């Protein structure tokens, strides 16, 4: 997805993520993390409405990875605010609390910030006999 770098981008990304299938309860966390990463790009990257962000979501068997790439004009690096307050600074704290891992890197084509969230076991291993995947009233015993 490549939304314009404007105040509407976080909502557009949340709307697109809401359509992802089989995410389980982690979908809400993924939407919040994506919204925070996009908001940071809009507010801090020095991009204009004419610039585009690149938002990608990758899923493997155990994690979902959300990455947001901006033009990288500011030269800044994403970091948790030392003194968050009413004017902001809480976004990466939220990302840090919800994500298993997150990071950033400057690239030739811009600046990327990413976060990985664990997928619920029941969603990632359908039909497994683990307690998380067992349906109420079913039994996995072989008696």
N, C-alpha and C positions, 0 to 999 in steps of 0.2 A: 504494500500500500504506500502511496506517495502523496500524502496530504500537503497542502500549502502550509508554510510555516507561519501560522496565524493563530489567533485566539480560539478558533473553531476546531483546530487539529485534535486536541485531547478528546473532545466529544465524538468526533468522527472515528477516531481509533477505538474508543470504547464501544461504539455502535458496531463496528466491524468485528471486534472480538466477541461480542455477544452472540454472534452467529456461529461460532466454532462448536462443532459437535463433540460429544464424549469427553468433556473436560471435568465433569463432576464439580465438586464444591470449590475447586481451585480456580474456576472461571472468574469468580468475583475478585479474588486476589490478583489474578493475571490482569484483569481490567484496570484495577487500581494501580498496579505497578506500571503498566503501559501508559496510563494517564499521567502519572508522575514523571516518567521519563520524557514523554512528549512535552509536557508543560515546562520542564527544565530546558529542553531544546528551544522552545519558543521564547522563553524569558531570558536565557543566558547565552545563546549562541551567536547573537548579533545578526540573525537571519532576517530577511525581509519577507513580506507577503508574496513576493515573486519567487522566493526560494521554495524548494520542496524538501520535506523530510522523507526519509526512507524508513518505514516501519516493517519489520519482518518478524514472523512468529514461526518457530521451528519446534517440532515435537518429536521426541524419540520415545523409547519405551518407558522411561522413568521421569523425564523432565520436559517442561516447556521453556523455551528460550525466547525472550522478547528482546529485540534490538532496535534502537532508534539511532539513525545516522543523520546528522545535520551538516551544513557546509563547512563547519569548523572555523568560521571567521574570527571568533573571539580568542582562540588560542588557549582558552581556559581548560582546566581539568575538573571533572565532576568530583566533588568531595562533600562529605557530610558537614553541614554548618556547625561551627563551634558554639554559636549562640543563636539558636533558632528563636524566632519571636513571632509576633502578630503579623509582621510584614512578610513572613515566609521562612524558608529554611527547614521545613519539616519533610519535604518530599523524599529526599534520599534517606532520611531516617525511616520512613515508612517502607521504602524499597529494601533497605538493609534488614528490617524486621521480617518482611514477608518472603524475601528471596533466599534460596539456599546459597547462592553465589551471585555477585554482580561485579561489574568492572567497566573499564572504558579504555579506548585507545584512539590515538590520532592516526589517521590513515591519509594516504595521498588524495583521496576523494572526500575527505571530511573527518568528522569526529563521531565515533560510535560509543554509545553507552548501552550495556546489555544487562539482563538479569535472568536467572534461571530459577524456576519454581518446581518443586517435586509434584508429580501427578499422583492422585490418589491411587492406591494399589488396586482397588476394585475396578478402576477404569483402565488401568494399564495391563492387567492380566485377567481378561474376562475368562470365566470358566475355571479358574484355578481353584484349588481346594483350600486356599488360605482363609482364615476366619473373616477377613475384610471382604472377601468376594462371595462368601456363602450367603445365600438368601434366607430370610427368616422362614422357619418351618422346614428347611431342607436339612439333610444329614449327609455328612461325608464319611460316615462309618461304613464298614463292609461286613457287619455282623449278619 
